[in-house]
Amino acid sequence: MPAPPTARLGLKGLNLFHAAAQTGFGPFIAVYLTERGWSQTEIGVALSIGTASGVLSQLPSGMLVDLVHRKRGITAAALLLLAASALLLIAWPTEELVWASQVLHAVASGILVPGIAALTLATCGHDGFSAQLGVNARYGALGNAAAAGLLGAAASYLPTGAVFLLTAALVIPALLALLLIHPMHYVDPTEDHPSLQHPRVMRKRPERFWHIYRLHSLHVFAAATVLFHMSNAAMLPLALNDLARRGGNTGLVISAAIVVPQVVAALIAPWIGTMAQRLGRRPVLLAGFVALPVRGLLLAAQLGAVPLATLQALDGVSAAVLGIMVPLIAADVTRRTGYLNLAINSIGLAVSIGATFSTTLGGLVADRFGISVALLGLAMIGFAATALIWVALPETRPARRVKVRPAHVPA
């Protein structure tokens, strides 16, 4: 069922401004700290602390969202943590407080992803979840693209610290959008996904949180996700390095790497959500997965700047599919056990593991055998991820519930 109009507006605004605020925690941090006189080692340590915090907080954050009944409240708290982490960077940029900012950002992000998914499920139910996730992804992509332009302009014409002030300010409209998602809009938790029930009710169920790790489908999807991101994370950096060595215009591709995937994702995400509900999860997921190794094979051909930038459209396809499928398949496989948000962040942990190994593996192979061989190797890992989905992941879409009309009883 579709969410009520007010709740739909709230979800659009929440995804738009949350994604916009998250954009401020990208490369701007390294530039800002460099301007403050930090060494590259000090910057690397700070960023590594953020990465490690993100990995370590994934499962506890997902579990926390499952255990808190007021999803709006915990989502609002995470948004405030996001703003606080941005303000810490400009208020007192000492080493310890920058580390604290990185930790706060990691914790906030670990709560926001499942928190927004939980609010989406609560307002539209499992049957309408897929379509609404597509709309969420569209507005998230628009938020990323708009914020990249806004914050980039701010960094060009204002002190770099202004970027983080704007980042904190973007949390305000996100909080206002959150107010539009009222509990009165929620579906009946007793007739829908068990994760919508009060935690006290969940604790009375025979299933416990560790039971989700008995789910075959969740393990297959997690393993495929590790392989996907092991293939994906190093692909563009290696292609850019190769282009730079050949004297190509990397500035064009760097800009396209931000804009093109977001535009593509914004255009196709609602259609992907609809198709996932109509055709099933596997066909859509396979399309998103196979786009990755195809991109890797084409990048290995040492393309020029314009073709390379155009190929980023395939990255937009993959990003849109994965962005929708992670919460959607997590909801499917936890239909009996509940603990949706722990399942979402378990897949998020798989994403982090795959991306962490990707850059190291890609760099080692590139140094020893060349960038083209490394890109071919990454493409083969992408094909392995696709094959795993094809062979081992069953269709997870639940059977459609058919409303039975009462038989006519003659007077």
C-alpha positions in Angstrom: 0.0 0.0 0.0 1.3 3.5 -0.7 2.1 5.8 2.2 -0.3 8.7 2.9 0.6 11.9 1.0 1.9 13.7 4.1 4.2 10.8 5.0 5.4 10.5 1.4 6.3 14.2 1.4 8.2 13.7 4.7 10.1 10.7 3.3 11.1 12.6 0.2 12.4 15.5 2.2 14.1 13.3 4.8 16.0 11.4 2.1 16.8 14.5 0.1 18.3 16.5 3.0 19.9 13.5 4.8 21.8 12.6 1.6 22.7 16.3 1.1 24.1 16.5 4.6 26.1 13.3 4.2 27.8 14.8 1.1 29.6 17.2 3.4 31.6 14.4 4.9 33.4 13.4 1.7 36.7 14.9 0.3 36.0 18.2 2.0 37.4 16.9 5.3 40.8 16.1 3.8 41.0 19.5 2.1 39.9 21.3 5.3 42.4 19.6 7.5 45.2 20.1 5.0 44.5 23.9 5.1 44.7 23.7 8.9 48.3 22.3 8.6 47.6 18.6 9.2 50.1 16.2 7.7 48.8 13.5 5.3 49.6 10.9 8.0 47.4 12.7 10.6 44.6 13.0 8.0 44.9 9.4 7.1 44.7 8.4 10.8 41.6 10.5 11.3 39.8 9.1 8.2 40.8 5.5 9.2 39.3 6.1 12.7 36.0 7.1 10.9 36.2 4.0 8.7 36.9 1.6 11.6 34.1 3.2 13.6 31.7 2.7 10.8 32.6 -1.0 10.6 32.4 -1.6 14.3 29.2 0.3 14.8 27.2 -1.4 12.0 25.7 -4.3 14.0 25.2 -2.5 17.3 23.5 0.4 15.4 21.1 -2.0 13.6 20.3 -3.8 16.8 19.6 -0.5 18.6 17.1 0.6 15.9 15.4 -2.8 16.3 15.2 -2.4 20.1 13.8 1.2 20.1 10.1 1.5 19.4 10.1 5.2 18.5 11.8 5.1 15.2 11.2 8.9 14.6 13.0 9.7 17.9 16.1 7.6 17.2 16.3 9.0 13.6 16.1 12.5 14.9 18.8 11.8 17.5 21.0 10.4 14.7 20.4 13.6 12.6 21.5 15.7 15.6 24.6 13.6 16.0 25.3 14.2 12.3 25.1 18.0 12.8 27.2 17.8 15.9 29.9 15.9 14.1 30.0 18.6 11.4 30.1 21.5 14.0 32.9 19.8 15.9 35.1 20.1 12.8 34.9 23.9 12.6 34.5 24.7 16.3 37.5 22.9 17.8 39.6 21.2 15.1 42.0 19.6 17.5 43.2 16.1 16.9 41.0 14.5 19.6 37.9 16.3 18.6 38.3 15.5 14.9 38.6 11.9 15.9 35.4 12.3 18.0 33.7 13.9 15.0 34.6 10.9 12.8 33.2 8.5 15.4 30.0 10.5 15.8 29.5 10.6 12.1 30.0 6.8 11.8 27.5 6.1 14.6 24.9 8.5 13.2 25.2 7.0 9.7 24.9 3.5 11.1 21.6 4.5 12.7 20.2 6.7 9.9 20.2 4.0 7.1 18.1 1.4 9.0 16.1 4.2 10.8 14.9 5.6 7.5 14.2 2.1 6.1 12.1 1.3 9.3 10.1 4.5 8.9 9.5 3.7 5.2 8.3 0.2 6.0 6.1 1.6 8.9 4.3 4.0 6.6 3.8 1.9 3.5 3.9 -1.7 4.7 5.8 -4.6 3.1 3.7 -4.6 0.0 4.4 -0.9 -0.8 8.0 -1.0 0.5 9.7 -1.7 -2.8 8.0 1.2 -4.7 8.7 3.7 -1.9 12.3 2.6 -1.6 12.6 3.6 -5.3 11.2 7.0 -4.6 13.6 7.3 -1.5 16.5 6.5 -3.8 15.5 9.1 -6.3 15.4 11.9 -3.7 18.6 10.6 -2.1 20.4 10.9 -5.5 19.0 14.4 -6.0 20.2 15.4 -2.6 23.7 14.1 -3.3 23.9 15.9 -6.7 22.5 19.2 -5.4 24.7 19.2 -2.3 27.9 18.4 -4.4 27.3 21.6 -6.4 26.3 23.7 -3.4 29.1 22.6 -1.1 31.6 22.7 -4.0 30.7 26.3 -4.7 30.9 27.1 -1.0 34.4 25.6 -0.8 35.4 27.7 -3.8 34.2 31.1 -2.7 34.1 30.8 1.1 36.5 29.4 3.8 36.4 25.6 3.7 35.0 25.5 7.2 31.8 27.0 5.8 31.1 23.6 4.1 30.6 22.0 7.5 28.4 24.8 8.7 26.2 24.3 5.7 26.3 20.6 6.3 24.9 21.1 9.8 22.3 23.5 8.5 21.0 20.8 6.1 20.0 18.7 9.1 17.3 21.3 10.0 15.1 20.7 7.0 15.7 16.9 7.4 14.3 17.2 11.0 11.3 19.2 9.7 10.6 16.6 7.1 10.8 13.9 9.8 7.9 15.7 11.7 5.6 15.0 8.7 6.0 11.2 9.2 3.6 10.8 12.1 2.8 7.5 13.8 -0.9 8.0 12.8 0.3 7.2 9.3 1.8 3.8 10.3 0.3 0.5 9.0 -1.2 -2.0 11.5 1.9 -3.8 12.9 -0.1 -6.9 13.7 -0.9 -7.4 10.1 2.4 -6.6 8.4 6.1 -7.1 9.0 7.0 -8.3 12.5 9.8 -5.6 12.8 7.0 -3.0 13.1 5.8 -4.5 16.4 6.7 -3.1 19.7 10.0 -4.5 21.1 8.2 -5.9 24.1 6.1 -8.0 21.7 9.2 -9.0 19.7 10.8 -10.2 22.9 7.9 -12.6 23.5 8.4 -14.2 20.1 10.4 -17.5 19.9 12.8 -15.9 17.4 15.9 -14.1 18.7 18.1 -11.6 16.9 20.8 -14.2 16.2 18.2 -16.3 14.3 18.5 -14.1 11.3 22.0 -15.5 10.8 20.4 -18.9 10.1 18.8 -17.5 7.0 20.5 -19.0 3.9 19.3 -16.1 1.7 20.9 -13.5 3.9 24.3 -15.3 3.9 24.2 -15.6 0.1 23.3 -12.0 -0.4 26.0 -10.8 2.1 28.7 -12.9 0.3 27.6 -11.5 -3.1 27.7 -8.0 -1.7 31.2 -8.5 -0.4 32.3 -9.6 -3.9 30.4 -6.8 -5.5 32.1 -4.1 -3.5 35.5 -5.8 -3.7 35.1 -5.4 -7.5 33.6 -1.9 -7.4 35.5 0.3 -4.9 38.9 0.3 -6.7 37.5 0.3 -10.3 37.1 4.1 -10.9 40.3 5.1 -9.0 42.4 2.7 -11.1 40.7 3.9 -14.4 41.4 7.5 -13.4 45.1 6.7 -12.7 45.4 5.0 -16.0 43.8 8.0 -17.8 46.1 10.4 -16.0 49.1 8.4 -17.1 48.0 8.6 -20.7 47.6 12.4 -20.4 43.7 12.4 -20.4 41.5 15.0 -18.8 40.8 13.5 -15.4 39.0 16.6 -14.2 36.0 15.9 -16.5 35.7 12.3 -15.3 36.0 13.2 -11.6 33.0 15.6 -12.0 31.1 13.0 -14.1 31.8 10.4 -11.4 29.7 12.4 -9.0 27.0 13.8 -11.3 26.3 11.1 -13.9 25.5 8.2 -11.5 23.3 10.4 -9.4 21.3 11.6 -12.4 20.9 8.1 -13.7 19.9 6.8 -10.2 17.4 9.6 -9.8 15.8 8.8 -13.2 15.5 5.1 -12.8 15.2 4.4 -9.1 11.3 4.5 -8.9 11.1 2.3 -11.9 13.5 -0.2 -10.3 11.4 -0.3 -7.1 8.3 -0.9 -9.2 9.9 -3.7 -11.2 11.3 -5.4 -8.1 7.7 -5.7 -6.8 6.3 -6.7 -10.2 9.0 -9.1 -11.6 10.7 -10.1 -8.4 14.0 -9.3 -6.7 16.3 -11.6 -8.6 15.9 -10.2 -12.1 16.4 -6.7 -11.0 19.3 -7.6 -8.7 21.0 -9.5 -11.5 20.7 -6.5 -13.9 22.3 -4.3 -11.3 25.1 -6.8 -10.5 26.0 -7.6 -14.2 26.4 -3.8 -15.0 29.5 -3.8 -12.7 31.7 -6.4 -14.5 30.6 -5.0 -17.9 31.9 -1.6 -16.8 35.1 -3.2 -15.6 35.7 -4.9 -19.0 35.1 -1.7 -20.9 37.3 0.3 -18.5 40.2 -2.2 -19.1 40.1 -1.1 -22.8 41.8 2.2 -21.8 39.0 4.5 -22.9 39.3 8.2 -23.3 37.8 10.8 -21.0 34.4 11.1 -22.6 33.6 7.4 -22.9 35.0 6.8 -19.4 32.7 9.5 -18.1 29.7 8.1 -20.0 30.4 4.6 -18.5 29.6 6.0 -15.1 26.0 5.7 -16.1 26.4 1.9 -15.4 27.6 2.8 -11.9 24.3 4.7 -11.5 22.4 1.6 -12.4 24.3 -0.6 -10.0 24.0 2.0 -7.2 20.3 2.5 -7.6 19.7 -1.3 -7.6 21.8 -2.0 -4.5 20.4 1.0 -2.7 16.9 -0.4 -3.1 17.7 -4.1 -2.8 19.6 -4.0 0.5 16.6 -2.9 2.7 14.1 -4.7 0.5 15.8 -8.1 0.6 16.5 -7.6 4.3 12.7 -7.1 4.8 11.9 -10.2 2.7 14.2 -12.5 4.6 13.2 -11.3 8.0 9.5 -11.6 7.3 9.2 -14.3 10.0 12.0 -13.4 12.4 11.8 -9.6 12.5 15.1 -7.7 13.3 15.0 -6.0 9.9 17.4 -3.3 10.9 20.1 -5.7 12.2 19.8 -7.5 8.8 20.2 -4.2 6.9 23.4 -3.3 8.8 24.7 -6.8 8.5 24.7 -6.2 4.7 26.2 -2.8 5.4 29.0 -4.6 7.2 29.5 -6.8 4.1 29.7 -3.6 2.0 32.5 -2.2 4.2 34.5 -5.4 4.2 34.3 -5.7 0.4 35.3 -2.0 -0.2 38.2 -2.2 2.3 39.8 -5.2 0.5 39.1 -3.8 -3.0 41.5 -0.8 -3.0 44.4 -2.9 -1.5 43.8 -5.8 -3.8 43.4 -3.6 -6.9 46.6 -1.6 -6.0 48.7 -4.7 -5.5 47.6 -6.2 -8.8 48.0 -2.9 -10.7 51.6 -2.5 -9.4 52.6 -6.0 -10.3 50.7 -6.6 -13.6 49.4 -3.3 -14.8 46.2 -1.4 -14.4 44.4 -3.1 -17.3 45.0 -6.5 -15.8 43.8 -5.2 -12.4 40.6 -3.9 -14.0 40.0 -7.3 -15.7 40.6 -9.0 -12.4 38.0 -6.7 -10.7 35.6 -7.4 -13.5 36.0 -11.2 -12.9 35.2 -10.7 -9.2 32.1 -8.8 -10.4 31.1 -11.7 -12.6 31.6 -14.1 -9.6 29.2 -12.0 -7.5 26.6 -12.1 -10.3 27.0 -15.8 -10.7 26.5 -16.3 -7.0 23.2 -14.4 -7.1 22.2 -16.4 -10.2 23.0 -19.8 -8.7 22.4 -19.6 -5.0 20.0 -16.7 -4.2 16.3 -17.8 -4.3 13.6 -15.3 -5.1 12.8 -13.6 -1.8 9.6 -11.6 -2.8 6.8 -12.8 -0.5 3.7 -14.2 -2.1 1.1 -11.5 -2.8 -1.7 -11.3 -0.3 -5.0 -11.7 -2.0 -8.0 -10.2 -0.3 -10.8 -12.7 -0.4 -14.3 -11.2 -0.8 -16.9 -12.7 1.5 -19.3 -15.1 -0.2 -22.7 -13.7 -0.9 -25.3 -15.1 1.4 -28.8 -14.9 0.0 -31.4 -13.5 2.4 
